[in-house]
Amino acid sequence: MAASGFTFPIVRQTGTLSPGMSSYQRLLKHLLFRMDPERAHNLAMRAITSGLVRTRLVSDPRLRVTWQGLEFSNPLGLAAGVDKNGEAVERWRGMGFGFAEIGTVTALAQPGNPRPRLFRYPQHEAIVNRMGFNNDGAEAMARHLQGRRAGIPLGINLGKSKVTELEAAPADYAISYGHLRGFADYVVVNVSSPNTPGLRSLQNVESLQAVVEAILGTPGPHPPLLIKLSPDMASEDLYAVVEWVNSFPVAGLICTNTTLDKSAVPEAKDEQGGLSGRPLLARSNGVLRDVSERLQPEKLLIGVGGIMDAQGLWAKLELGANLAQVYSGWVFGGPGMPAKTLLGLLDRMSHEGLNSVSEITSRSARATRSRIL
Ligand SMILES: Cc1cc2nc3c(=O)[nH]c(=O)nc-3n(C[C@H](O)[C@H](O)[C@H](O)COP(=O)(O)O)c2cc1C
């Protein structure tokens, strides 16, 4: 199994499992957090894939989100990087997520960067990773997805193979897309990982247009195409990309990937890689706000970065995200995190007299600019 950064308390199903942690879960979490982070991730992934991990599910019509015919039972999705090869694709619904994004997958299988490449900072609820798109390749993912159903909307996140020159990136993305688009409810062009040399330089309109044209130039029906952005872009570059998305057949944006700014975690300052988790929230929300104020309301906006609880999820939605995703918050919060977060969201919605997630999104500058939502 390919690996990425994740540790996770393993629990067996108990019908009445509270979204908080039992002492059993706490013990397991303690043990997993003492292990090497990548080994712990692989162990947790094996347990999830084999169906050993279950958690409480929160089902409530007020949590439903619909976007262009896609039905999400709740707005909290699994972020890219947890399930790089789509090995646990049938499990994410049972882990409480409203949708799941698998990958990043590349046209060519690749081992990623040398280990160690994953670092946890529990006192900051932060992670630094420089995994480098370790994955088995797009063809292997397609073989694996054959005949498997996620039961929730499935996103597939595509990256550039490390050995492919930047000029050849459009064709490289198009190869992966050709193998995988038939399995995806949406596809993501990831140009924002800090761990593939030069990748972020594709975050300009000209390069993005070349990649998107190569993808949309392939024959056949196209699932919605999203672009995942970094939180470290200069404002003028960010605005140019949003303007371009508004006028091009790109369905929306995912904000954000990890940041290179590790100043909030002094222990991590000499570690190469991208920072995620609680210290990313403010920066990521800043980008989300900037994008939200400029992105057409009919485009899909997914907020990710630093969600640790209901408050974090609420903030993304209130800034104009239609949906949100989590990685680090789930690592630190454990399998009960989605349920606990969604129950917290429902509480706040009741408190504020709101009956749907889209009513939260509708409070944003994005929606008030135009009342299409
Ligand atoms: C160990 C690790 C691996 C990741 N791998 C990917 C990846 O392959 N592709 C991607 O688009 N994002 C990847 N991410 C970024 C997450 O999807 C997410 O954008 C980021 O971690 C911020 O969310 P969080 O604060 O909830 O973790 C990874 C994050 C972590 C921690």
The ligand as a Gaussian input file, in Angstrom:
#p B3LYP/6-31G(d) Opt

LIG

0 1
 C        0.249000      13.850000       4.695000
 C       -0.507000      14.693000       3.723000
 C       -0.564000      14.317000       2.395000
 C       -1.263000      15.110000       1.491000
 N       -1.325000      14.721000       0.176000
 C       -2.036000      15.479000      -0.694000
 C       -2.153000      15.075000      -2.045000
 O       -1.663000      14.031000      -2.458000
 N       -2.855000      15.880000      -2.893000
 C       -3.460000      17.042000      -2.483000
 O       -4.094000      17.730000      -3.283000
 N       -3.372000      17.434000      -1.189000
 C       -2.678000      16.680000      -0.305000
 N       -2.610000      17.072000       0.999000
 C       -3.237000      18.360000       1.400000
 C       -4.637000      18.148000       1.989000
 O       -5.516000      17.600000       1.030000
 C       -5.193000      19.493000       2.479000
 O       -5.346000      20.375000       1.373000
 C       -4.298000      20.156000       3.505000
 O       -3.721000      19.197000       4.367000
 C       -5.057000      21.177000       4.353000
 O       -6.114000      20.567000       5.039000
 P       -6.015000      20.130000       6.597000
 O       -5.511000      21.335000       7.366000
 O       -7.395000      19.709000       6.958000
 O       -5.029000      19.016000       6.654000
 C       -1.919000      16.295000       1.932000
 C       -1.872000      16.634000       3.276000
 C       -1.193000      15.860000       4.174000
 C       -1.175000      16.248000       5.636000

